[in-house]
Amino acid sequence: MSVQSPRVLVVANQKGGVGKTTTAINLGTALAAIGERVLIVDLDPQGNASTGLGIDRKSRKLSTYDVMIGEAELSSVAQETAVPNLYVAPSTLDLLGVELEIASHKDRAFKLRTAVRKLGAGSIPFSYVLVDCPPSLNLLTINALASADSVVVPLQCEFFALEGLSQLLSTVDQVKRSLNPTLTIHGVVLTMFDPRNNLATQVVADVRTFMGDKVYDTIIPRNVRVSEAPSHGKPVLLYDLKCPGSQAYLRLASELIQRERTLRAA
């Protein structure tokens, strides 16, 4: 894969609490574990992806805020994590004000795209950039979608799942029409699945009917080890490699890579 062209995958859902940040952290870790060099861009002011990868708030001298206002390159913001080949561009609460700061700029929707395109000039050749978005449709999310090749959509196996999905699909269509005509849905990943719950099983069936082969075969189970890992500043693959959640994210990474190969061959 070209040094100048990392694949940019945005992990997005306008609904909160669906496992978005958890998926970004652990999918990134799993991709790194199978040999890819990955940068996670934390574009959520809450900074949970940064915290979950063990980046202390005091060490975030430069952040994605500096990237968005044009005062730092992504390559200089990226920090190594405890996972070999996995880096993170951390966020800070300063991101809360970035929308007002860049609102008058003509290129306000393309700040992240510009930064990602410069990555190839840095010393670290990334093969994947995963962007963790805030759980809302704002200028940060628009920047992420405008910079992306594809969108990975985490979807919790619960009652309002399809409602949240339809909202996101509508947003993706709007961004395709106005900002990024090549944007695609890479896949929908079903999260927090509990096989004992009849509703969860029905949601899986409904989403597969609605989205067809866009839904990944891999389903992420509800797993206490996955929930515990961020409080230790670790991806679940470092916290407990053998737990069902870790194994599911490894399978998801393999499935994603296989889809990438199919796309490139097409």
Secondary structure, DSSP 8 states (H G I E B T S, - for coil): --TT--EEEEE--SSSSSSHHHHHHHHHHHHHHTT--EEEEE--TT-HHHHHTT--GGG-SS-HHHHHTTSS-HHHH-EE-SSTTEEEE---GGGGGHHHHHTT-TTGGGHHHHHHHTGGGSSS--SEEEEE--SS-SHHHHHHHHH-SEEEEEEESSTTHHHHHHHHHHHHHHHHHHT-TT-EEEEEEEEEE-TT-HHHHHHHHHHHHHHGGGEEEEEEE--HHHHHGGGGTS-HHHH-TTSHHHHHHHHHHHHHHHHHHHHHH-
